[in-house]
Amino acid sequence: MATRDRVIHVPPDAYDRLEREAGRRGMGPDELAAELLAAELAPADFDWDAALAELAEVRGRMRGGPDDAVAIAREGREELERRGL
């Protein structure tokens, strides 16, 4: 990705914190600032409806399958009852 240098002005205490954190992470302050800005200002065109539909699909596949926690707990309780415990 091509980049162009830009200048932003931050208060001295904020820049000091940026430098300290960048040093702690083993990177330069410019690199950390770019990373933080990218994370904070990510594109807002996220498709929540599609994400929720995908989660519903995953949830539907899990119900009744081999990883169904409720079924596993029920089977365990039934096994204990059969053993008289």
Buried (B, 14 or more C-beta within 10 A) or exposed (E): EEEEEEEEEEEEEEBEEBEEBBEEEEBEBEEBBEEEEEEEEEEEEEEEEEEEEEEEEEEEEEEEEEEEEEEEEEEEEEEEEEEEE
